[in-house]
Amino acid sequence: MQSTDLGNKESGKIWHRKPSPATRDGIIVNIIHNTSDYHPKVLRFLNVAFDGTGDCLIAGDHQGNIYVFDLHGNRFNLVQRTAQACTALAFNLRRKSEFLVALADYSIKCFDTVTKELVSWMRGHESSVFSISVHASGKYAITTSSDTAQLWDLDTFQRKRKLNIRQSVGIQKVFFLPLSNTILSCFKDNSIFAWECDTLFCKYQLPAPPESSSILYKVFAVTRDGRILAAGGKSNHLHLWCLEARQLFRIIQMPTKVRAIRHLEFLPDSFDAGSNQVLGVLSQDGIMRFINMQTCKLLFEIGSLDEGISSSAISPHGRYIASIMENGSLNIYSVQALTQEINKPPPPLVKVIEDLPKNKLSSSDLKMKVTSGRVQQPAKSRESKMQTRILKQDLTGDFESKKNELPDGLNKKRLQILLKGYGEYPTKYRMFIWRSLLQLPENHTAFSTLIDKGTHVAFLNLQKKYPIKSRKLLRVLQRTLSALAHWSVIFSDTPYLPLLAFPFVKLFQNNQLICFEVIATLIINWCQHWFEYFPNPPINILSMIENVLAFHDKELLQHFIDHDITSQLYAWPLLETVFSEVLTREEWLKLFDNIFSNHPSFLLMTVVAYNICSRTPLLSCNLKDDFETVEDMQAKVDQQRVEDEAWYQKQELLRKAEETRREMLLQEEEKMIQQRQRLAAVKRELKVKEMHLQDAARRRFLKLQQDQQEMELRRLDDEIGRKVYMRDREIAATARDLEMRQLELESQKRLYEKNLTENQEALAKEMRADADAYRRKVDLEEHMFHKLIEAGETQSQKTQKVIKENLAKAEQACLNTDWQIQSLHKQKCDDLQRNKCYQEVAKLLRENRRKEIEIINAMVEEEAKKWKEAEGKEFRLRSAKKASALSDASRKWFLKQEINAAVEHAENPCHKVTAVVSLRRGDLDTDTHREKMIRRPRRKAAIYKPRRENAEETNPVNTFNLASSIVQE
């Protein structure tokens, strides 16, 4: 058994040497998927499905990796990564490269294995989808979950119908019946309904199963002809329903080790016409057992208790079985290897009897008749033959009547009467009558075994010896001859076997089983004595023909003898080609109508009759070469006639093929147009969704940006208001302190002036008293001295007063200067703080405006690119549809209008508002000016868009002015 690890490879070979599955397990290859990360782990396969040809399958693991395995080309490819587990797969759609996958998010997606692109995305389920059934035409699909089943149109990928049920009644499975327009729905209460697909009209309901063997159905399977339904559940009983009679016709009990049935699937056979007889039953122990429904015998089984099977899928042609194991790996089985012991070929037709090594006996004593599976006794004496004939005559009554009875209600005597009256059988029923006359067994199993052995070595170069124009006819001939050679070895050395088989191969090329059995029956019954002198011609048969010719036309026989013409020249070529080279198709069919309806000796009589009918040209031949010249001429004439007929048939076929291809081309063009329309609709829908998402994202981003700007402006307003309030409070407190200081100074000034006045008055009064006393002593001196003293005192008082006043003024000037210095220092600190805050705000605003401009430019560029792409596609579409020029022109005008509007909108995305406020540090009206600025009406902030690259490099004054304008706004 070969094992393949997919690893991280996206493509590669499935196996690296030619697989040779053993009969014991039949495994072609075991496929695993291990990751080579830091922590290696096994990716488990979950689902598998075959395509319509049966040579390709898809499988998905629990991480959403979907692989396509081409068993014919020995390749695998990773076609999709869905990033989530798949719950169901379907690969038999009408477009062969597409497949459906149900995902864990309850959606169904359609992908293309060639382009690896998403074709469509279908939503509608509210629970996990566990089944996908595709109609035989590939046009419809049914997806089933536990609560609903939905019917989809795969041309438009739109939901057509939906099956709603009560919550108490769950769905087990809903699927299409093969090769019909019927939908079968199976529910958890064991009710089964059949519906018409188009109208969803209920056709019938199956009755309830008998109570003695009532089980809850869990799994179902239907034969390819849609006649038999198999159902099972948590029991070892299988129920087989006849859907035509609508009744339960058989109950099969599985072995006692089977307690529950997890999966059912019929094994297809290429030759059973859809009435599958082998059913695969997967039980709870992980073993899948294949049983014959008619004989109830176990044929073979796959899986084991150690390596159990989780689920399985069988190819449509019945050659492969793909099973997902419980350990997560994928096994591919060969049905041919598993059934090799069952489908053994029948025993050979001819058996070789060797002489004894010592004793030598006469040939008459060892003469035996060998038939298929039975060797007759040595020939008896004449008396015993006569006695045997007498015994047979005593049984003529019932024996003759039974002998004339044929299968399918036909009677040989009546057919002979019909043939005698019309000379041939009806063309419509000829093949049916031949099959009844020859009583063909139609052993599909044995023939399939012979075919599976391949081309025989003796016929590998058949085309060199017998060049045939039709490749299909050559393959069928080669396959039929190989099957005959595998059936009996002697046929591999029979040189005339291709000549004998060719007319039947050409007649039955579309049904190889019937072709093989007709040739085998002809050889057994009409040619059984041809091999007694092998490899020489049958001298005994030719002698019989010569004796009959001597009896009916002695003159012709004597003519042959006189010219040394033997029966090998005038009889054997007719026998080995069964008259196919001397008769037309219609004549040959009429001949074999009579040969199959009469005794085998009729063939020998036909050879004699053909020579007698040709006696005139034969008697005119005097040389042996003339006879061979006549045979060759007749063959050439017949060949020319056949070639002419073939040429006319070929021309007719070519004409029909051309019409068919023209119709197919028209249909494909129509399908392509419809597909393009669907793709255009899907693209439009996706484009609209994309535009809506982009628009929503843009609106959301703008709203977020606007909210951030408004929040920042509110924060700045609050900060500015708080600082203005604090500044006003500080100014008011300072003013109150200054007022108090002024009041204190005024009070000190008045007190000083009051004291000074009082002192001056006392001193003046004292001086006047002294002056009055001295005036009496001296008049002039005292008066002069008094004047001098008075003048000095006056000057001293003035000087002191000026000094005091100057001191008070200096103190007041110092106080005023200190207050102004403190006020200016506070204003400077406040201005520096505000300037720093405004610079930060302006920097953030410039960054936001720069990002916004980049986003707007990117959106404009993307919009221009999209419009450019739309214009290019519109141009190509306009070139492909010249008939709809008016509509295209209107759409172009509309698109240009939209583009102009979009470009105009992109060029003027917002309105510029600028406001500059100049603040002077030395202005005493700063507070009033700022208060007026703060009290100005508030407007919505505008987006600042710089015109020069160095617009962001501004000085602090400009930054302060810009921030002031933003604060005002």
Secondary structure, 3 states (H helix, E strand, C coil): CEEEECCCCCEECCCCCCCCCCCCCCEEEEEECECCCCCCCECCEEEEEECCCCCEEEEEECCCEEEEEECCCCEEEEEEECCCCEEEEECCCCCCCEEEEEECCCCEEEEECCCCCEEEEECCCCCCEEEEEECCCCCEEEEEECCEEEEEECCCCEEEEEEECCCCCCEEEEEECCCCCEEEEEECCCCEEEEECCCCCEEEECCCCCHHHCCCEEEEEECCCCCEEEEEECCCEEEEEECCCCEEEEEEECCCCCCCEEEEEEECCCCCCCCCCEEEEEECCCCEEEEECCCCEEEEEECCCCCCEEEEEECCCCCEEEEEECCCCEEEEEHHHHCCCCCCCCCCCCCCCCCCCCCCCCHHHHCCCEECCEECCCCCCHHHHHHHHHHHHCCHHHHHHHHHECHHHCEHHHHHHHHHHHCCCCCCCHHHHHHHHHCCCCCHHHHHHHHHCCCCHHHCCHHHHCCCCCHHHHHHHHHHHHHHHHHCHHHHHCCCHHHHHHHHHHHCCCCHHHHHHHHHHHHHHHCCCCCCCCCCCCHHHHHHHHHHHHHHCHHHHHHHHHCCCCHHHHCHHHHHCCCCCCCCHHHHHHHHHHHHHCCCCHHHHHHHHHHHHCHHHHHCCCCHHHHHHHHHHHHHHHHHHHHHHHHHHHHHHHHHHHHHHHHHHHHHHHHHHHHHHHHHHHHHHHHHHHHHHHHHHHHHHHHHHHHHHHHHHHHHHHHHHHHHHHHHHHHHHHHHHHHHHHHHHHHHHHHHHHHHHHHHHHHHHHHHHHHHHHHHHCCHHHHHHHHHHHHHHHHHHHHHHHHHHHHHHHHHHHHHHHHHHHHHHHHHHHHHHHHHHHHHHHHHHHHHHHHHHHHHHHHHHHHHHHHHHHHHHHHHHHHHCHHHHHHHHHHHHHHHHHHHHHHHHHHCCCCCCCCCCCCCCCCCCHHHHHHHHHCCCCCCCCCCCCCCHHHHCCCHHHHHHHHHHHHHC
